[in-house]
């Protein structure tokens, strides 16, 4: 009897806690991220060979707090190359959880392939008691190998849960259930060897509509709203001539009277200002108090609103066109 050909899943490793190593099994903080190679990671999950033919390569071996735009662009290019290879059926990207949502969102904007692309990571290093990385890796490969995952765009799989790159965000500093999708909810779950999607692929807006940038993205800063604000940080950004400011405002992106005139002045200097929210959930929408050219971020958290604005500003769009794109979120 001939053995059925398994899907070919290629892994791109970026480092992170999933590849983290500590001196003792009870050390779950203060370890070195990105220390273990992809072959070692795969050795911890021999069951993976029953699901897929797996190959892998290292793109970076970083603690993802050090993620740069150059690395995200490198990752996107490599992902695109792999996805255009007919012998590869899907991709898994192992990544540090701290900025996993940024890379996943960036790829969701720049990659259009219908083949599954699944990000995963871990909250406990590979050397820890009850390390979560091996099962997360197995589940990510399971998802990438599943025909059901085709067309969903970029997915994030951790802790038996499947999320879309647009909505997922890291919500807890240390727990294994840190990734949540506060607005649209999880896309699906993995129970044992079974994958279940609860929502159709259309819940991944803006997918693959940008080409991978060939030059540095426009300089864009995030400001965090708080009580007793003053305008000096906005003044510094005007002086620096940044291209955009994401204002992580209070509640629904509200801006204090102390900062509002400074942000209006920034707009007069051609700086695009996006109102987002520091609450972590819910939408920021355009209101009469903050008309265009203020842009409202929709449900995007500030760090994702920043990436979208950078890609849009590189296209030299006007505020009306920019708002139209944010409205999809
Ligand atoms: C990192 O983001 O690289 C370290 C933390 C983690 O992966 O959980």
Boltz pocket constraint, residues with backbone or C-beta under 6 A from the ligand:
constraints:
  - pocket:
      binder: B
      contacts: [[A, 15], [A, 16], [A, 17], [A, 18], [A, 33], [A, 62], [A, 63], [A, 64], [A, 65], [A, 95], [A, 96], [A, 97], [A, 98], [A, 99], [A, 121], [A, 122], [A, 123], [A, 124]]
      max_distance: 6.0
